[in-house]
């Protein structure tokens, strides 16, 4: 061994944490170095070196927080937007629907595209598109321009959300993946719960265009960090299937639109839209089922632990929406709390979820993720039930603790479940796994919101505890499903 090689090898060992466990054979070590140099990515399961890993994680988490926040932040501003643009309340709904429908219809196609052209490329392109569209939203003077900009925003958000899990898997060492997914779950949970409160805070000091304008400087900074820190990952050797992507878009957009329309009382239109989406789904299944790497990852859904994890994700987010969206009605109308007091009380959810997600992520690296996620859903069910049977005269501390208990349960579920989903998929299918995680999340949010609208209409009251009872039942079903994945080994 020459002194030059010794110096190079010493430099690699000292500076690069990717090589925590080296092959003892010198030739294998050299091959690893060549692989890193050629692909620009870390070897299997080793992640990025320490400084770069932190910056890459920051870029990923900032992007996902922007995408999740923008999914809910506009809801609070709809009356203000309708009044300012002089449009009807029904027309203002397109500010939300354009974003939601575009995002849910394009997550899986962009996840597949990421495997072909690179996760880093799709993520940065999505982030750039989202940032540019945010500026378009802020400068909009008509509902048509605003809805178009929101649709483009949704496309950019889908690019970020579909790549999120795959990039986290490649950035972090295998032994720390649970912690990384815990941090990811924390950001998603906090962003989901804080969206309405943050929107109210911005609207209290500024006009509605600033809801979108604040994304621009954050987005530009994130693009710079992502361009410098995100890894270049090996690509799949196949072509993008545009026909399957079109069928996927028709299927998800039609079904989601139909469910929302049906929930608002348009039963006939909603059912027709769902039927169109169902037919597109049947055609997509017939086209993609035999493929080894289909657009909708049937190859991954055949894996039981992955399939049950996706269903559990949808059920958990449906539970969250049933609680988070119904509680403000109950707290203000039945418990006599003001808007500000309600916002403060609901922050118990992201606080509890954040604390639990980080702790649960660390536990998932050492103990059974299946059992931890089942325990988390059981805690969520208990918290939901305690809210359902809470008296109208309960104190603020009592309410805060009950909501916080729900958040703790959600946090204990999300981190281990995300870790299970990412590790259940082959590493080259990480994009598809991340896309399905995002799809499960969006499906749960939509289903929970639509179910809440149906419950309110049936009960003819917005202060009923039926949404909380339904949330407890859904959480129990998800907990039992997760418990069945536990094989009795810690």
Rosetta blueprint (number, residue, H / E / L):
1 X L
2 X L
3 X H
4 X H
5 X H
6 X H
7 X H
8 X H
9 X H
10 X H
11 X H
12 X H
13 X H
14 X H
15 X H
16 X L
17 X H
18 X H
19 X H
20 X L
21 X L
22 X L
23 X L
24 X L
25 X L
26 X H
27 X H
28 X H
29 X H
30 X H
31 X H
32 X H
33 X H
34 X H
35 X H
36 X H
37 X H
38 X H
39 X H
40 X L
41 X L
42 X L
43 X L
44 X L
45 X L
46 X L
47 X L
48 X L
49 X L
50 X H
51 X H
52 X H
53 X H
54 X H
55 X H
56 X H
57 X H
58 X H
59 X H
60 X H
61 X H
62 X H
63 X H
64 X H
65 X H
66 X H
67 X H
68 X H
69 X H
70 X H
71 X H
72 X H
73 X L
74 X L
75 X L
76 X L
77 X L
78 X H
79 X H
80 X H
81 X H
82 X H
83 X H
84 X H
85 X H
86 X L
87 X L
88 X L
89 X H
90 X H
91 X H
92 X H
93 X L
94 X H
95 X H
96 X H
97 X H
98 X H
99 X H
100 X H
101 X H
102 X H
103 X H
104 X H
105 X H
106 X H
107 X H
108 X H
109 X H
110 X H
111 X H
112 X H
113 X H
114 X H
115 X H
116 X H
117 X H
118 X L
119 X H
120 X H
121 X H
122 X H
123 X H
124 X H
125 X H
126 X H
127 X H
128 X H
129 X H
130 X H
131 X H
132 X H
133 X H
134 X H
135 X H
136 X H
137 X H
138 X H
139 X L
140 X L
141 X L
142 X L
143 X H
144 X H
145 X H
146 X H
147 X H
148 X H
149 X H
150 X H
151 X H
152 X H
153 X H
154 X H
155 X H
156 X H
157 X H
158 X H
159 X H
160 X H
161 X H
162 X H
163 X H
164 X H
165 X H
166 X H
167 X H
168 X H
169 X H
170 X H
171 X H
172 X L
173 X L
174 X H
175 X H
176 X H
177 X H
178 X H
179 X H
180 X H
181 X H
182 X H
183 X H
184 X H
185 X H
186 X H
187 X H
188 X H
189 X H
190 X H
191 X H
192 X H
193 X H
194 X H
195 X H
196 X H
197 X H
198 X H
199 X H
200 X H
201 X H
202 X H
203 X H
204 X H
205 X H
206 X L
207 X L
208 X L
209 X H
210 X H
211 X H
212 X H
213 X H
214 X H
215 X H
216 X H
217 X H
218 X H
219 X H
220 X H
221 X H
222 X H
223 X H
224 X H
225 X H
226 X H
227 X H
228 X H
229 X H
230 X L
231 X L
232 X L
233 X L
234 X L
235 X L
236 X L
237 X L
238 X L
239 X L
240 X L
241 X L
242 X H
243 X H
244 X H
245 X H
246 X H
247 X H
248 X H
249 X H
250 X H
251 X H
252 X H
253 X H
254 X H
255 X H
256 X H
257 X H
258 X H
259 X H
260 X H
261 X H
262 X H
263 X H
264 X L
265 X L
266 X L
267 X H
268 X H
269 X H
270 X H
271 X H
272 X H
273 X H
274 X H
275 X H
276 X H
277 X H
278 X H
279 X H
280 X H
281 X H
282 X H
283 X H
284 X H
285 X H
286 X H
287 X H
288 X H
289 X L
290 X L
291 X L
292 X L
293 X L
294 X L
295 X L
296 X L
297 X L
298 X H
299 X H
300 X H
301 X H
302 X L
303 X L
304 X H
305 X H
306 X H
307 X H
308 X H
309 X H
310 X H
311 X H
312 X H
313 X H
314 X H
315 X H
316 X H
317 X H
318 X H
319 X H
320 X H
321 X H
322 X H
323 X H
324 X H
325 X H
326 X H
327 X H
328 X H
329 X H
330 X H
331 X H
332 X H
333 X H
334 X L
335 X L
336 X L
337 X L
338 X L
339 X H
340 X H
341 X H
342 X H
343 X H
344 X H
345 X H
346 X H
347 X H
348 X H
349 X H
350 X H
351 X H
352 X H
353 X H
354 X H
355 X H
356 X H
357 X H
358 X H
359 X H
360 X H
361 X H
362 X H
363 X H
364 X H
365 X L
366 X L
367 X L
368 X L
369 X H
370 X H
371 X H
372 X H
373 X H
374 X H
375 X H
376 X H
377 X H
378 X H
379 X H
380 X H
381 X H
382 X H
383 X H
384 X H
385 X H
386 X H
387 X H
388 X H
389 X L
390 X L
391 X L
392 X L
393 X L
394 X L
395 X L
396 X H
397 X H
398 X H
399 X H
400 X H
401 X H
402 X H
403 X H
404 X H
405 X H
406 X H
407 X H
408 X H
409 X H
410 X H
411 X H
412 X H
413 X H
414 X H
415 X H
416 X H
417 X H
418 X H
419 X H
420 X H
421 X H
422 X H
423 X H
424 X H
425 X L
426 X L
427 X H
428 X H
429 X H
430 X H
431 X H
432 X H
433 X H
434 X H
435 X H
436 X H
437 X H
438 X H
439 X H
440 X H
441 X H
442 X H
443 X H
444 X H
445 X H
446 X H
447 X H
448 X H
449 X H
450 X H
451 X H
452 X H
453 X H
454 X H
455 X H
456 X H
457 X H
458 X H
459 X H
460 X L
461 X L
462 X L
463 X L
464 X L
465 X L
466 X H
467 X H
468 X H
469 X H
470 X H
471 X H
472 X H
473 X H
474 X H
475 X H
476 X H
477 X H
478 X H
479 X H
480 X H
481 X H
482 X H
483 X H
484 X L
485 X L
486 X L
487 X L
488 X L
489 X L
490 X L
